[in-house]
Amino acid sequence: MTKTRRWIITGGLAIAALVLIGAGFLAVPSVDDVIFTHFVKHQLRSGNSALFAGDSLRVLLCGTSAPFADPHRAQSCTAVIAGGRYYLVDTGPGSGRNLELWQLRGRELTAVFLTHFHSDHIGDLGEVNTNAWLAGHAGSLQVFGGPGVERVVEGFNEAYCLDQSYRTANSGTQMLPPSADRMQAHVTEMQGAPTLAKNRKSLPMHFGDVTVTAIEVNHDPAQPAYGYRFDYRGRSVVISGDTDFHPPLAVAADGADVLVHEAQSQHMVQLIQHAASDVGNARIAQTMADIQHYHTDPLDASRIADEAGVKLLIFTHLDPPPSNPLLSWMFFRGVNKSSNRAWISGRDGTLVDLPVGSKKIVVTTLQP
């Protein structure tokens, strides 16, 4: 036997022995308890303070799927972080889970802004509110949206009323005050009379150094439908909400650093429509036909970004989900040729950092 072979065998035996010893330690309950307690303390101390560090405007995609089911994406939700607080634009199903996994805790949540009232944009509103309340959010969660938001908020308040009464009875009113468990709705009106162009904006809403402006978009028959612009100390992001190709959005997004725009591959949706018709599934075929008139193709979204002069375009609300390289290539086919702007396909966890006093745009991915 050579020395090298003896060394390999000896080393392997030593590693195996260490594994067995380690397994023996893990079988001791007191050792398990120490390891578990250390892990819990680390999690409780750390939170996700890096998201609030420094002076930046940050954009975190918390849900990037349209109603098509996607195992790797929640439905519509975008977090905007600035000044030690954060704001949510929409709360689609699954987004509350992402917020919890990323430890974006509810006590720092200032407000929720709803773009419109389709289920894939509001489904987790009750969960977001409950988690904020359990985390010690000061006072009622404020929810902004167009006319009708008061009905949505009251509906969720009523749906969660019994759940919240049980929790207060269990933990006490000092821990979970009933006065803080009910959301408050704020109707955001557009300035001026309605126009055929749907080119109105709201009065600016001020939250310290953060200014939020609602932007009218076209998602007929789902009206009202808004996008939102966030400005913070010279940095800015615009979130389109659901809309068809809507040139007034380019005016409202003029000069923004980032545009987060919905995207639906009309070509792929048409292929699904025809395939459903060929196999006799008339309901799916009709649905695919219906959704084409009120969403934006990636090529048209890139036109909006170019006209607005934004520095980075991020596609979200991806329909159908580009869940593998082939589908992604089909989805964004032609965008590189049609756009002069940097762009990325958003994913749950896409994080954009816009440092104040700089023109930098730093894109990373947040992991649970």
N, C-alpha and C positions, 0 to 999 in steps of 0.2 A: 504494500500500500504506500503510495507516495505521500510526502509531507502535505502537499496541497489537499489531497483527498482527506487525510486525517484531520486537517484544519477545518474543512467544510463540515465533516461529520461531527466533530467536537462542537463547532459553532452552532450547528443545527440542534444538537442535544441541549446546549446551554439555553438557546432560545425557547425550546420546548419546555424546559424546566421552569424558566421564568414565566411562561404562559400559564403553566399549571399552578405555580405559586400564586400568580395574580388571580387566577380563577378561584383559588382557595380563599384568598382574602375577600374577594367579592361575595363569597358564600357566607361571610360573617355578617350578621345583621347590623352590628354597630359600625362596621366599615361602610356598608351601603348607606347608612344614615348620614355619616360624615360627608361622603361624596355628594349625596343628594342635597344636603343643607348648604354645602359650599356652592353648588351650582345655582340653587335658588337665590342665595345672597348676591351672587354675581349678576344674575338677571335683574333682581330688584334694584341694585345699585346703578346698573348701566343704563337701562331703558334704551332709548335711541337718541341720546343727547346730541350726537354728531349732526343730526338733521337740523338742529337749532343753533349750532355753533357758528361763530363768526357773523358777519353782516352780509347776508346774501338773500336773494329771492330764489327759492327753490321750487321746482315742479316735480311732483312724484305721481306717476301713473298707477292708480290703485285698481283700475279695471279697464281693460282695453277691448273687450269683446262686445259685439252686437248680440242680439237675441239668439243667434246660432250657438248651440252648446259647444264649449271648448274647455277641456279638462285643465288647461294651463292658464286660463284667463277668467277673471271675474268680469262682470258687466260694468257699464259706464261709471267711472269715478276718477276724479283727478284732485290731488291735494296740492294746495299752494301754501308754501311755508315762508314766513317772513316775520321779523321783529319778535321772535320768541313764541309766536302763535301759528296756527294753521287754519286753513279754510278748505272746505270740500265743495267741489262742483259735481253734483249728482252723487247718488249712493246706490248704485246698481247691485243686484244680488251677487253675493260673494265678496263684495268690497269690504264689508265690515270685518270679515275673517282676515283679509290681507292686512288691514290696519292693525288688528290684534297681533298677527304674526310679526309685523315689523315694529311692534311696540310704539306705535304712534298713538299715544294715550289721549283719551277724551278730555282730560282736564285742560289741555292746551288748545282745544278746538274752539274757535271763535264763532263760526257760523257755517251753515250749509246754504249753498246757492243751487237751486234746481233750474235746469235749462228748460224742461217741459215735463209732462206728467205721464209719459210712457212707463210701463212697469220696469223695463230694463234700466231706467234711470232713477227710480225711487224705491226699489224693492227692499233695500237694507236700511231705510231711514229709521225704522223702529229699532233695529239692532244698534245702529250708530248712536242713537240717542240713549238707549239703555246702557251701553258701554261707557258713554261719557258720564252719565249719572253715577254709575258704579265707581268710576275712577275719581269722583269728587269734583266734577265740573261745577263751577260756581254759577248758580242760577239756571234758568231754563235755557235750553239750546234754541238759538235764533235761526229760523229757516226763511230764506228769501226766495221769491219766485214771482212769476206773473200772476194775474188774476186767476183764481182757482187754487192757489197754494194754501189758502186757509182751509179749504175742504180736504185737501190731502193731509195736511198736518193734523186736523181734528180727527180724521179717520184713523191715523196711526196712534194718536193719543188714546182714542177709545179702544182700539184693538189691544193695546198694551196696558190698559188700565188695571186689569185684574193681576197680571204678572207683577206690576210695580207695587200694587198693594200687598202682595205676598212678601215681596222683598223688604218692604218697609216694616211689616209686622215681624219679620225674622230678625232684622238688624237694628231696628229702632229709628225714630225720626231724626235723631241727631246725626246718625251715620248716613241715612238715606231720606232726606226731607221730601215729603210728597210735593211740596211747592216747586221743587226743581225737576220733577220727572216729566212734566208736561211741556212740550215744545211750544214756542210762540211763532206764529206765522207773520210775515211782513210782505205785503203786496207791493211789488216794484212796478211802477207805472212808467211807460215811455213818455218822453216829452213831445208835446204837440199832437195834432190830429193824425189819425192813421193815414198812410200813403200807400199807393199801389206798389211802390218800390220796397216797402218795408225797410226803410233806412233810418229809423229812429234810434235814439239812445236814451238811457235814463239819466237822471241827475247823478253825479258821482256820489258814491257812498264811502264815507271815511271811517277807517278803523286805525287810529293812530297815523303812522306813516304809510299805511296801505290804503290805496284808493281802488274801489271796485266800481266798474261801469257795466251795466247790462246793455246788450246789443241785440236789437231785433233781427231775427233770421227767419227763413221761410221753411217750415216743416208741415205745411198744410196736409191733412186737416188737423194736425196736432198744433193748436194755437191756444195761448201764446207760446212762442218758442224763442229762447234767448241764448246768445253766447255771452261770455263775460271777459272783460279786460281787467287785469290786475296790474297796477303800477306801484312800485316801491323804490323810492330813492334813486330814480334814474334807470331802473330795470323794469321790464314789462313782459307779460305773457298774455296771450289771448286764447281762449278756449271756445271753439265754435259751437258746441252742442250739436244737435242733429239738424241738418239743413240740406237743401239742394244747393246747386251752384248759385252763390249769392254774392254778386259783386259789391254790394254795400258793406259786406264784412271786410273787404280789403281796405276800405276807407277807414273803418273803425279800428283796424289792426295796423294802421300806418305806422311804420317805424318801430314796431314791437320787436323785442329780441327773439321771441319764440311764438309760433302759432301751433297750437294743438288742434288738429282738424280731423273730423270724422272722415272715413273713407269706405266706400263700397265699390267693389269692382263690378261695374255694370255688365261687362262682358261675361264674367263668371256667373253672375246672377242670371243672365239670359240663357247661358248654357244649362244651368240647373232647371230653369223654367221649361226649356224645350225637352230636356231629359224626363222631367216629371210628366209632361204631357204625353211623351212617347210611351211611357209605361202605364199610363192611365191614372196617374195620381193628380186629378184635376185640382184638388185643394192646394197642394204645394205649388202647382203651376200658377194658380191664381195669385197666391201670396207673393211669389217671385215677380209676377207682373206688377202687382200693386206697389211694391216697395221701391221700384226703380225711379219713381218720379219725385221722391222727397229725400234722397240721399245724394252724396257727391262722389263722383268717380275720382280716383287718385290724380288723374291728369288735370281735372278741373280744380281740385284742391291746391295743386302746385301752381296753377294760374293765379289763384287768390294770394298765395304766399309771395309770388313774384310781384304782383301788383302792389301789395302792401309793403314790400321791401324788408320783410322779416329776415333775420339771420339764420334761423333754423325752423324747419317744418317737421312736425312730429305727427305721424298718422296714428289715429286711434279709432275705436268703435269699428273694428275691422270686420267686414262682412263680404263674403264668407271668410272664416278664419284661415289665414295663410299658415297652416300648421306644419308645413314641411318645406324644404327648399324649392321643390317644383311649384307648389301652390304660391309661395312667396314670389317667385319669378313671374308667374302669370299675373298675380295681383298688381304688382308694381311695374309691369311691362311698359316701357316707354317713358317712365317718369324721369330717368336720368337725361334723356334727350330733350324733354319738354321743359325742364326746370333749371333755372340758374342758381337755385338755393340749395344749401346743405339740407338733407332730409334723413330721417330715420323712421323705421317701422317701430312703433311703440310696443312695449311689452309690459305686463304687470311687473312693477319694480323699476322701470326706467326712471332715473333720477337726473334732473338737469339742475346744475348749480350756476347761478348768475351773480357773481360777487359784486357788491356795490363798489363804485369807483373804478370799475374795470369794464372792458368789453368782452371779457372771456365768457365762453360757454363751455362748461365741463359736463360731459354726459357719462354716467356710470349706471350700474344696475344694483339695486338694493336687494340683498338676500334676506330670507327670514332669519 
